[in-house]
Amino acid sequence: MDKSFALLHYFQAVAEYNSFSRAANKMNISQSTISAQVKKLESQLGCELFIRENKHHFKLSREGMKLLAECQTSLNGLRHCMMSLSQTETMAGSINLACSVALGNQVVLPVIEQLMETYPQLVINLIETSLEKAFFDDDLDIALNFSPPEPAFYYQRVADIDKVIVASHAYLERYGTPASFSDLCEHRLLIQAKGKLDWPNIYAQQSKFSLPERSQYFDNNLTKQHAAERGMGIAVLPTYLYSPNSQLVPVLPQYALRLSESLYIMCSKKKVRQPGMVELIVEIAELIRQQLYDATHGGVCFHK
C-alpha cells in the first residue's frame, strides 16, 4: 500500500472518530503511533490539519476540513469499490436492520439504495422495533442505536450527531424569537417522548428545569420536524433533518452546542460470525458517515 494512502487513512480515522485514542483503539495501534502518523502527514503537506485548542480538545483546520471531504469521497469510494470486487458473491440473502424513523428516512434509505446497486442479491429490510426483544428473538441482524451497546454485542461507533434548535418563520413572526433560555417559558416546546432529555440537557440541571405547560410530545424526530415546519412550536432536531433552505430557522444556537449523541452500529456476537457480516457492518458505517457529512458539512469540534 502506498505510504501516503496509509497516512490519509490514519488522518480520516482521527477526524471521523473525533478522537486520537478512539481511532487508535479501533485500528489496533497505539495513540502515540497514530499521532506520529498524523504529524508526518502534516509535515508532508506543509500545513496543520488539526488546530490544537488545548491538551484535550482540537478541531479541524480549513485545510483539514478540505482534506477530510476529499478522503470521504475518494478513499471511501476506493474502499467501496475494493469491497464490492471481493464481496459481490458473498453479499447475498436477507438482512433485518433496525433504526429510528427519522434516521431511516433521511440517512439509511440512500445507503440501502447504494448497497442494492452494489450487491443485487442482498436484501435489507428496514424496520423499527424493540432492539433487545428483536435480538433475543433472533429477528434482528443489525441495528443503529444512540445508546452505548452492551458488552454482549459487536459494535462500532459511526459518528457524533449534533443538534439544532429550530422554529418556523411563521411561528417566530407570531410569538417572537427567544433571545435567552428564560424566554422559552412563553413559548411552545416540541419534545420527543421515550426518554429523550434534550431540553433538560440544554439547561444542564434537570432539577432546575420546568417545561412550559404548553409543551407537546411526539414519538419521533420526523413527526417533530413536521410539527415545527407547521409552526406548532420550537424543536430540537438532529442536524441531518435541518437544511438552511428549509422553512425552519435556528434559534438559541449557543444552547444547541451542549447537545450531541453518538450513533452506534451493532450486531449480536452470534450473528457477527456469519460470513460477510463484519464487512457489511463496516460498509454500512462508512456509507452512513458519508451521508451524514454530506447533510451536515461544516466546522466541527473534536475531542481526544
C-alpha positions as CSV (number, residue, x, y, z in Angstrom):
1,M,0.0,0.0,0.0
2,D,1.3,3.5,-0.8
3,K,2.5,5.2,2.4
4,S,0.6,8.3,1.6
5,F,-2.6,6.3,1.4
6,A,-1.9,4.9,4.9
7,L,-1.3,8.3,6.3
8,L,-4.6,9.6,4.9
9,H,-6.3,6.5,6.4
10,Y,-5.0,7.4,9.9
11,F,-6.0,11.1,9.5
12,Q,-9.5,10.1,8.4
13,A,-9.9,7.8,11.3
14,V,-9.0,10.5,13.8
15,A,-11.3,13.0,12.2
16,E,-14.3,10.7,12.0
17,Y,-13.9,9.1,15.5
18,N,-13.4,12.6,16.9
19,S,-10.5,11.3,19.0
20,F,-6.9,10.1,18.7
21,S,-7.4,7.5,21.4
22,R,-10.6,6.0,19.9
23,A,-9.2,6.0,16.4
24,A,-6.0,4.2,17.7
25,N,-8.1,1.7,19.6
26,K,-10.3,0.9,16.6
27,M,-7.2,0.5,14.4
28,N,-5.4,-1.7,17.0
29,I,-2.4,0.7,17.2
30,S,-1.0,2.9,20.0
31,Q,-2.2,6.5,20.3
32,S,1.4,7.7,20.0
33,T,1.7,5.9,16.7
34,I,-1.4,7.4,15.1
35,S,-0.4,10.8,16.5
36,A,3.0,10.5,14.8
37,Q,1.5,9.4,11.5
38,V,-0.8,12.5,11.5
39,K,2.1,14.8,12.3
40,K,4.0,13.1,9.4
41,L,1.2,13.8,7.0
42,E,1.0,17.4,8.2
43,S,4.8,17.7,7.6
44,Q,4.4,16.3,4.1
45,L,1.6,18.7,3.2
46,G,3.2,21.7,4.9
47,C,0.1,22.7,6.8
48,E,-1.8,21.9,10.1
49,L,-4.8,19.6,9.7
50,F,-5.9,20.0,13.3
51,I,-5.9,23.1,15.4
52,R,-5.0,22.1,19.0
53,E,-7.0,24.3,21.3
54,N,-5.6,22.7,24.5
55,K,-4.3,19.3,25.7
56,H,-7.7,17.5,25.2
57,H,-9.5,19.5,22.5
58,F,-8.9,20.2,18.9
59,K,-10.8,20.9,15.7
60,L,-10.2,20.6,12.0
61,S,-8.4,23.4,10.3
62,R,-9.6,24.8,7.0
63,E,-7.1,22.5,5.2
64,G,-8.2,19.6,7.4
65,M,-11.8,20.0,6.5
66,K,-11.0,20.1,2.8
67,L,-8.8,17.0,3.1
68,L,-11.5,15.1,5.1
69,A,-14.1,15.9,2.5
70,E,-11.8,14.5,-0.2
71,C,-11.0,11.4,1.9
72,Q,-14.6,10.7,2.5
73,T,-15.3,10.9,-1.2
74,S,-12.2,9.3,-2.8
75,L,-10.9,6.9,-0.1
76,N,-14.4,5.7,0.8
77,G,-15.2,5.2,-2.9
78,L,-12.0,3.2,-3.3
79,R,-12.8,1.1,-0.3
80,H,-16.3,0.6,-1.5
81,C,-15.0,-0.5,-4.9
82,M,-12.4,-2.9,-3.5
83,M,-15.0,-4.4,-1.1
84,S,-17.6,-4.8,-3.9
85,L,-15.0,-6.6,-6.1
86,S,-14.1,-9.1,-3.3
87,Q,-17.6,-9.5,-1.7
88,T,-20.1,-9.4,-4.6
89,E,-20.5,-13.2,-4.5
90,T,-20.9,-13.4,-0.7
91,M,-23.1,-10.4,0.0
92,A,-26.4,-12.1,-0.5
93,G,-29.5,-13.0,1.4
94,S,-31.9,-11.1,3.6
95,I,-30.8,-8.7,6.4
96,N,-33.1,-7.1,9.0
97,L,-31.7,-3.6,10.0
98,A,-33.4,-1.5,12.7
99,C,-33.1,2.2,13.3
100,S,-35.2,5.2,14.2
101,V,-37.8,6.5,11.7
102,A,-36.0,9.8,11.1
103,L,-32.6,8.3,10.7
104,G,-34.0,5.6,8.4
105,N,-35.9,8.1,6.2
106,Q,-33.1,10.7,5.8
107,V,-29.9,8.7,6.1
108,V,-30.3,5.0,5.9
109,L,-32.6,4.7,2.8
110,P,-30.0,6.2,0.5
111,V,-27.4,3.8,2.0
112,I,-29.6,0.8,1.3
113,E,-30.1,2.1,-2.3
114,Q,-26.4,2.2,-2.8
115,L,-25.9,-1.3,-1.4
116,M,-28.7,-2.7,-3.6
117,E,-26.8,-1.5,-6.7
118,T,-23.5,-3.0,-5.5
119,Y,-24.9,-6.3,-4.3
120,P,-28.0,-7.2,-6.3
121,Q,-28.5,-10.5,-4.3
122,L,-28.6,-8.6,-1.0
123,V,-32.0,-7.6,0.6
124,I,-32.0,-5.2,3.5
125,N,-35.3,-4.9,5.4
126,L,-35.6,-1.6,7.3
127,I,-37.6,-2.0,10.5
128,E,-38.4,-0.2,13.8
129,T,-38.6,-2.5,16.7
130,S,-37.6,-3.1,20.3
131,L,-33.9,-3.9,19.9
132,E,-33.4,-6.1,22.9
133,K,-36.5,-8.3,22.2
134,A,-35.7,-8.5,18.5
135,F,-32.1,-9.6,19.1
136,F,-33.4,-12.1,21.7
137,D,-36.0,-13.5,19.3
138,D,-33.3,-13.7,16.5
139,D,-35.4,-11.4,14.3
140,L,-32.8,-8.7,14.0
141,D,-29.4,-8.8,12.3
142,I,-28.0,-5.2,12.6
143,A,-29.2,-2.1,14.5
144,L,-28.3,1.6,14.6
145,N,-28.8,3.0,18.1
146,F,-27.9,6.1,20.1
147,S,-27.2,4.2,23.3
148,P,-23.8,2.6,24.0
149,P,-24.3,-1.1,23.3
150,E,-24.0,-3.8,26.0
151,P,-20.8,-5.9,26.0
152,A,-22.8,-8.8,24.5
153,F,-22.9,-7.0,21.2
154,Y,-20.3,-6.4,18.5
155,Y,-20.4,-2.7,17.6
156,Q,-18.7,0.2,16.0
157,R,-19.2,3.9,16.7
158,V,-20.4,5.5,13.5
159,A,-20.4,9.3,14.3
160,D,-21.4,12.0,16.7
161,I,-24.8,13.6,15.7
162,D,-25.0,17.3,16.5
163,K,-28.4,19.0,17.0
164,V,-30.0,22.4,16.3
165,I,-32.9,24.3,17.9
166,V,-35.3,25.5,15.3
167,A,-38.7,27.1,14.7
168,S,-40.6,28.1,11.5
169,H,-40.6,31.7,10.2
170,A,-44.4,31.7,10.8
171,Y,-44.1,30.7,14.4
172,L,-41.4,33.3,15.2
173,E,-43.4,36.1,13.5
174,R,-46.4,35.2,15.6
175,Y,-44.7,34.5,19.0
176,G,-41.3,36.3,18.7
177,T,-37.8,35.0,18.7
178,P,-36.5,33.9,22.1
179,A,-33.3,35.8,23.0
180,S,-32.4,33.7,26.1
181,F,-33.3,30.4,27.7
182,S,-35.6,32.2,30.2
183,D,-37.8,33.4,27.2
184,L,-38.8,29.8,26.4
185,C,-41.3,29.8,29.3
186,E,-43.5,31.9,27.0
187,H,-43.2,29.5,24.0
188,R,-44.4,26.1,22.9
189,L,-41.7,23.4,23.0
190,L,-42.0,20.3,20.8
191,I,-40.5,17.4,22.7
192,Q,-39.6,13.9,21.8
193,A,-41.0,11.3,24.1
194,K,-39.4,8.0,25.2
195,G,-36.8,9.3,27.5
196,K,-35.1,12.0,25.3
197,L,-33.7,14.7,27.5
198,D,-32.8,17.4,25.0
199,W,-34.4,20.3,26.8
200,P,-33.2,19.4,30.3
201,N,-29.7,18.7,28.9
202,I,-29.7,22.2,27.3
203,Y,-30.4,23.7,30.8
204,A,-27.7,21.3,32.2
205,Q,-29.5,20.9,35.6
206,Q,-32.6,18.8,35.3
207,S,-33.7,19.6,38.8
208,K,-33.9,23.3,38.0
209,F,-35.8,22.8,34.7
210,S,-39.5,23.1,34.3
211,L,-41.1,22.6,31.0
212,P,-43.7,25.2,29.8
213,E,-47.3,24.0,30.3
214,R,-48.0,24.1,26.6
215,S,-45.2,21.7,25.7
216,Q,-46.2,18.9,23.2
217,Y,-44.8,15.4,22.9
218,F,-44.1,13.4,19.8
219,D,-42.9,9.8,19.3
220,N,-40.1,10.5,16.8
221,N,-38.0,13.3,15.3
222,L,-39.6,13.1,11.9
223,T,-43.1,14.0,13.3
224,K,-41.5,16.6,15.5
225,Q,-39.8,18.2,12.4
226,H,-43.1,18.3,10.5
227,A,-44.8,19.9,13.6
228,A,-42.1,22.6,13.7
229,E,-42.5,23.3,10.0
230,R,-46.2,23.8,10.5
231,G,-45.5,26.5,13.1
232,M,-46.5,24.5,16.1
233,G,-43.5,25.3,18.3
234,I,-39.8,25.2,18.9
235,A,-38.0,21.9,18.4
236,V,-34.6,20.3,18.9
237,L,-33.6,18.3,15.8
238,P,-30.6,16.3,14.7
239,T,-28.7,18.4,12.1
240,Y,-29.3,15.8,9.3
241,L,-33.0,16.9,9.5
242,Y,-32.2,20.6,9.1
243,S,-31.3,22.4,5.9
244,P,-30.6,26.2,5.6
245,N,-33.0,26.2,2.7
246,S,-35.9,24.7,4.7
247,Q,-38.8,26.5,6.4
248,L,-37.0,26.3,9.8
249,V,-34.8,28.9,11.4
250,P,-32.1,28.2,14.0
251,V,-32.7,29.9,17.4
252,L,-30.5,30.0,20.6
253,P,-27.5,28.4,18.8
254,Q,-25.4,28.7,22.0
255,Y,-27.5,26.2,23.8
256,A,-27.5,23.6,20.9
257,L,-23.8,23.3,21.4
258,R,-24.4,21.3,24.5
259,L,-26.2,18.6,22.6
260,S,-24.7,15.7,20.8
261,E,-25.4,11.9,20.5
262,S,-23.1,9.1,19.5
263,L,-24.5,6.8,16.8
264,Y,-23.5,3.1,17.0
265,I,-24.0,0.2,14.6
266,M,-24.4,-3.1,16.4
267,C,-24.9,-6.8,15.9
268,S,-25.1,-9.8,18.2
269,K,-21.9,-11.7,18.7
270,K,-23.6,-14.8,17.4
271,K,-24.6,-13.2,14.1
272,V,-21.4,-11.3,13.6
273,R,-19.7,-14.7,12.9
274,Q,-21.8,-15.1,9.8
275,P,-19.8,-14.8,6.5
276,G,-19.6,-11.3,5.3
277,M,-21.4,-9.7,8.3
278,V,-18.4,-7.7,9.6
279,E,-17.7,-6.5,6.1
280,L,-21.3,-5.4,5.7
281,I,-21.3,-3.6,9.0
282,V,-18.1,-1.7,8.1
283,E,-19.5,-0.7,4.7
284,I,-22.9,0.5,6.1
285,A,-21.0,2.6,8.7
286,E,-18.8,4.1,6.1
287,L,-21.7,5.0,3.8
288,I,-23.7,6.5,6.7
289,R,-20.7,8.7,7.7
290,Q,-20.7,9.9,4.1
291,Q,-24.4,10.6,4.1
292,L,-24.2,12.5,7.4
293,Y,-21.2,14.5,6.2
294,D,-23.0,15.5,3.0
295,A,-26.0,16.6,5.0
296,T,-24.2,18.5,7.8
297,H,-20.9,19.6,6.3
298,G,-19.3,22.4,8.4
299,G,-17.0,23.2,11.2
300,V,-16.9,20.6,13.9
301,C,-15.1,20.5,17.3
302,F,-13.2,17.2,18.1
303,H,-12.1,15.7,21.3
304,K,-9.1,13.5,22.2
